[in-house]
Amino acid sequence: MKTRKLGKNGFNVSEVGLGTWQIGADWGKNFASEKALDILTTAVENGTTFFDTADVYGAGQSEKFIGEFLKQTDKEIKVATKFGRGGDVFPDSYTKDAMRKSIDGSLSRLGVDALDLLQLHCIPTRELQKGDVFDWLRDFKNEGLIKTFGASVESVDEGLMCLEQEGIQSLQVIFNIFRQKPVTALLPQAEAKGVGIIVRLPLASGLLTGKFSKNTTFEKNDHRNFNKDGEAFNVGETFAGLPFEKGVELAEAIKDFVPADMNMVQLALRWILDHKAVSTIIPGASSPAQVTGNSAASELAPLADELHAKLSEFYVSRVHDSIRGVY
């Protein structure tokens, strides 16, 4: 596993991190402690040194599992968590006291004295524009409660807005073969500012595994069921904003681009890592085997320039016009 800097002045992170939304049981399946710890252990055994979580994943359950794991390992793991989507603050009740309360809760569940990275969790654009949340983050960094801060955003425009904030260390964005706008509209700007890029939804909620058919169904409590058309939150967070059947059709077409020595997951993850502005990708995993497969992307050689050109043209001609939601 190779490592990169999280921004110009940030800490080292593994190229492939681990997103832990799933182990919070927010994908329709409950996770026993043993299974969650197996996933976290396998990730670290494969070289992962970066976990991404949030205070609302499983109402804090994801953070608790990570806290349990941290007590059992001697490896140096960096943990990023988030604030801003809890029912006590979203969408219009943000206060400094509420942020402090969230930080205190995360510190307790993770069992640490200071948060490695606290990210704003896709908060409304108007709150980013007001800027108060960034002042609070700077204050809590000065207090020593957080070591650094960033923002998870839903659009390029929000990302560009955050880049203007002094001290911001990272941006977390949706970026994958189906969602290529950041290639020119955000990644160069972040790199120029020395801000790291954390990539979520690298596999477009599983579409880019190539394993779904138009008849695939999901658990009632899985966001790929209840949010497939943006009924619960930003549609871009599910299948990268594509209608499910269209996404399956496009994933089938991408199979023709997969090199003979790769599988589709490896192609999708390697494509992201080939963009030097990216610091780390955070695919989720529901089993240790998925963790191992995802981790292998760091060992692969970069894709050929010709293949990158073909995938860019594919996005422009066949994907872009089907994406829904803010982008």
C-alpha positions in Angstrom: 0.0 0.0 0.0 1.4 3.4 -1.1 0.8 6.5 0.9 0.2 10.2 0.0 -0.1 13.4 1.9 -3.5 14.7 2.8 -2.8 18.1 1.3 0.5 19.9 1.2 1.0 20.1 5.0 -1.2 17.2 6.1 -0.4 13.8 7.5 0.3 10.7 5.5 -2.7 8.5 4.5 -2.9 5.2 2.7 -4.0 5.6 -0.9 -6.9 3.3 -0.2 -8.7 4.1 3.0 -11.9 2.7 4.4 -15.3 4.3 4.5 -17.3 3.1 7.5 -20.9 4.1 6.7 -21.7 0.5 6.2 -20.5 -0.8 9.6 -22.8 1.7 11.2 -25.6 -0.5 9.8 -26.9 2.3 7.5 -26.9 0.1 4.4 -29.8 -2.1 5.6 -27.7 -4.8 7.4 -26.8 -4.9 11.1 -23.1 -5.4 11.9 -22.1 -7.4 14.9 -19.0 -6.1 16.7 -17.0 -9.1 15.6 -17.7 -8.6 11.9 -17.0 -4.9 12.0 -13.7 -5.5 13.8 -12.8 -8.2 11.2 -13.3 -5.6 8.4 -11.2 -3.0 10.2 -8.5 -5.5 11.0 -8.3 -6.7 7.4 -8.1 -3.1 6.2 -5.1 -2.5 8.4 -3.5 -5.8 7.5 -3.7 -4.7 3.9 -1.9 -1.4 4.7 -4.9 0.9 5.2 -4.1 3.7 7.7 -7.1 6.0 7.2 -10.7 5.5 8.3 -13.6 7.8 7.5 -16.6 7.9 9.7 -19.3 10.4 11.0 -21.1 11.1 14.2 -24.4 10.0 12.5 -23.3 6.7 11.0 -25.4 4.3 13.0 -26.1 7.1 15.5 -22.4 6.8 16.6 -22.1 3.0 16.2 -19.4 3.3 13.5 -17.3 5.5 15.7 -17.7 3.1 18.6 -16.5 0.2 16.5 -13.5 2.2 15.4 -12.8 3.2 19.0 -12.9 -0.5 20.0 -10.5 -1.3 17.2 -8.0 1.5 18.2 -7.7 0.0 21.6 -6.6 -3.3 20.1 -4.0 -2.2 17.6 -0.6 -0.7 17.8 -0.7 0.6 14.3 -0.9 4.4 13.7 -4.4 5.0 12.3 -5.8 8.3 11.3 -9.5 8.7 11.7 -11.6 11.4 10.0 -15.1 12.0 11.3 -17.8 14.6 10.5 -20.3 17.0 12.0 -23.4 18.6 10.5 -26.1 16.1 9.6 -27.5 15.3 13.0 -31.1 16.0 13.5 -30.2 18.6 16.2 -28.5 20.8 13.7 -29.5 20.0 10.1 -30.6 22.0 8.2 -30.7 25.3 10.0 -29.8 25.0 13.7 -26.0 25.2 13.6 -24.3 26.7 16.6 -20.8 26.5 18.1 -22.2 24.8 21.2 -23.7 22.1 19.0 -20.4 21.6 17.2 -18.6 21.3 20.6 -21.2 18.7 21.7 -20.7 16.7 18.6 -16.9 16.8 19.0 -17.1 15.7 22.6 -19.3 12.8 21.6 -16.9 11.7 18.8 -13.9 12.0 21.2 -15.7 9.8 23.7 -16.8 7.1 21.2 -13.4 7.0 19.5 -11.5 7.1 22.8 -9.1 9.8 21.7 -8.0 13.1 23.1 -8.2 15.0 19.8 -9.8 14.3 16.4 -7.3 13.8 13.6 -9.7 15.4 11.1 -13.2 16.9 11.6 -15.1 17.5 8.4 -18.3 19.5 7.8 -20.8 16.9 6.7 -22.5 18.1 3.5 -24.1 21.1 5.3 -26.3 23.5 3.4 -24.6 25.9 1.0 -25.9 28.9 2.9 -24.0 27.8 6.0 -20.8 27.5 4.1 -21.4 31.0 2.7 -22.0 32.5 6.1 -18.6 31.1 7.2 -19.3 30.9 11.0 -18.7 27.1 10.9 -15.2 27.7 9.8 -14.5 30.2 12.5 -15.7 27.5 15.0 -13.5 24.9 13.5 -10.5 27.2 13.7 -11.3 27.9 17.4 -11.6 24.2 18.2 -8.3 23.5 16.5 -6.7 26.2 18.6 -8.2 24.6 21.7 -6.6 21.3 20.7 -9.9 19.4 20.3 -9.3 18.8 16.6 -5.9 18.6 14.8 -7.2 19.7 11.5 -10.4 20.3 9.6 -12.0 19.9 6.2 -15.4 19.7 4.5 -17.4 17.0 2.7 -19.3 18.7 -0.1 -22.0 17.8 -2.6 -20.9 20.1 -5.5 -17.9 21.6 -7.2 -19.2 25.1 -6.4 -19.3 24.2 -2.7 -15.8 22.8 -2.9 -14.5 26.0 -4.5 -16.1 28.0 -1.8 -14.4 25.9 0.9 -11.0 26.3 -0.8 -11.2 30.0 0.1 -11.2 29.3 3.8 -8.0 29.7 5.7 -6.6 26.5 7.3 -8.8 24.0 5.5 -6.9 20.8 5.1 -9.1 18.6 2.9 -12.2 18.3 0.7 -14.2 15.1 0.5 -16.0 14.8 -2.9 -17.9 12.3 -5.0 -15.5 11.4 -7.8 -15.5 8.3 -10.1 -15.7 7.2 -13.7 -19.4 8.2 -13.8 -18.8 11.6 -12.2 -15.8 13.3 -13.8 -16.5 17.0 -13.5 -13.9 17.5 -10.7 -11.1 16.5 -13.1 -10.9 20.1 -14.5 -13.3 22.0 -12.3 -12.0 21.3 -8.8 -8.9 19.0 -8.5 -6.4 21.4 -10.0 -7.7 24.2 -7.8 -7.4 22.1 -4.7 -3.9 21.0 -5.6 -2.9 24.6 -6.2 -4.2 25.5 -2.7 -2.4 22.5 -1.1 -5.7 21.0 0.0 -6.1 17.2 0.0 -8.9 15.4 -1.8 -10.7 12.5 -0.1 -12.9 10.5 -2.6 -16.1 9.0 -1.5 -18.4 6.8 -3.7 -15.5 5.6 -5.8 -17.6 2.6 -7.0 -20.8 4.6 -7.4 -22.7 2.7 -4.7 -21.6 -0.6 -6.2 -22.5 0.1 -9.8 -18.9 0.1 -10.8 -18.4 -3.4 -9.5 -20.2 -4.6 -12.6 -22.2 -7.1 -10.5 -25.7 -5.5 -10.6 -28.4 -6.3 -13.1 -31.6 -4.3 -13.7 -33.4 -6.8 -11.5 -31.0 -6.4 -8.5 -32.9 -5.4 -5.4 -31.7 -3.9 -2.1 -32.8 -4.1 1.6 -35.6 -1.8 2.7 -33.2 0.2 4.9 -30.5 0.4 2.3 -30.1 3.9 0.8 -29.8 2.2 -2.6 -33.5 1.4 -2.1 -35.0 4.4 -0.2 -32.8 7.1 -1.8 -32.4 5.8 -5.4 -34.2 8.9 -6.7 -33.1 11.3 -4.0 -36.2 10.9 -1.7 -34.2 11.1 1.5 -31.1 13.2 0.7 -28.9 14.4 -2.2 -29.5 12.0 -5.1 -25.8 12.2 -6.0 -24.9 10.2 -2.9 -26.7 7.1 -4.4 -25.4 5.6 -7.6 -23.6 8.9 -8.2 -26.9 10.5 -9.3 -27.6 8.1 -12.1 -31.0 6.4 -12.4 -30.3 2.8 -11.4 -31.2 1.0 -14.6 -29.2 3.6 -16.6 -26.3 3.0 -14.3 -26.4 -0.7 -14.8 -26.5 -0.2 -18.6 -23.5 2.1 -18.4 -21.6 -0.2 -16.1 -22.1 -3.1 -18.6 -20.6 -0.8 -21.4 -17.6 0.0 -19.2 -16.7 -3.7 -19.0 -15.4 -3.4 -22.6 -12.7 -1.0 -21.3 -11.3 -3.3 -18.6 -7.8 -4.4 -19.3 -7.2 -8.2 -19.4 -5.1 -8.1 -16.2 -7.7 -6.2 -14.1 -11.2 -6.6 -12.9 -13.8 -3.8 -13.0 -13.3 -2.7 -9.4 -9.6 -2.3 -9.9 -10.1 -0.3 -13.1 -12.5 2.0 -11.2 -10.3 2.6 -8.2 -7.0 2.9 -10.2 -8.7 5.5 -12.5 -9.2 7.7 -9.5 -5.8 7.1 -8.0 -4.2 8.2 -11.4 -5.3 11.8 -10.5 -2.4 13.1 -8.5 -4.6 15.7 -6.6 -6.3 12.8 -4.9 -5.0 11.9 -1.5 -7.0 8.8 -0.7 -10.2 6.9 -1.7 -12.6 5.6 0.9 -14.6 2.7 -0.5 -16.9 1.0 2.0 -16.9 -2.7 2.6 -19.4 -5.2 3.9 -16.8 -8.1 4.2 -13.1 -8.6 4.7 -12.8 -10.0 1.1 -14.1 -6.7 -0.3 -11.5 -4.8 1.8 -8.7 -7.0 0.4 -9.9 -6.5 -3.2 -10.1 -2.8 -2.9 -6.7 -2.4 -1.3 -5.0 -4.0 -4.3 -5.7 -0.9 -6.4 -2.7 0.8 -4.8 -0.3 -1.8 -6.1 -1.5 -1.5 -9.8 0.4 0.4 -12.5 -1.3 3.6 -13.7 -3.8 3.2 -16.6 -2.6 3.9 -20.1 -3.2 7.5 -21.4 -5.2 6.0 -24.2 -7.6 4.3 -21.8 -8.0 7.5 -19.8 -8.9 9.3 -23.0 -11.5 6.7 -23.9 -13.1 6.8 -20.4 -13.2 10.6 -20.6 -15.0 10.5 -24.0 -17.4 7.8 -22.6 -18.3 10.1 -19.7 -18.9 13.1 -22.0 -20.9 11.2 -24.7 -22.9 8.7 -22.6 -22.9 9.6 -18.9 -22.9 13.3 -18.2 -26.4 14.1 -19.4 -28.0 11.4 -17.2 -26.5 12.6 -13.8 -29.1 14.1 -11.5 -28.8 16.5 -8.6 -26.3 19.2 -7.6 -22.9 18.5 -9.2 
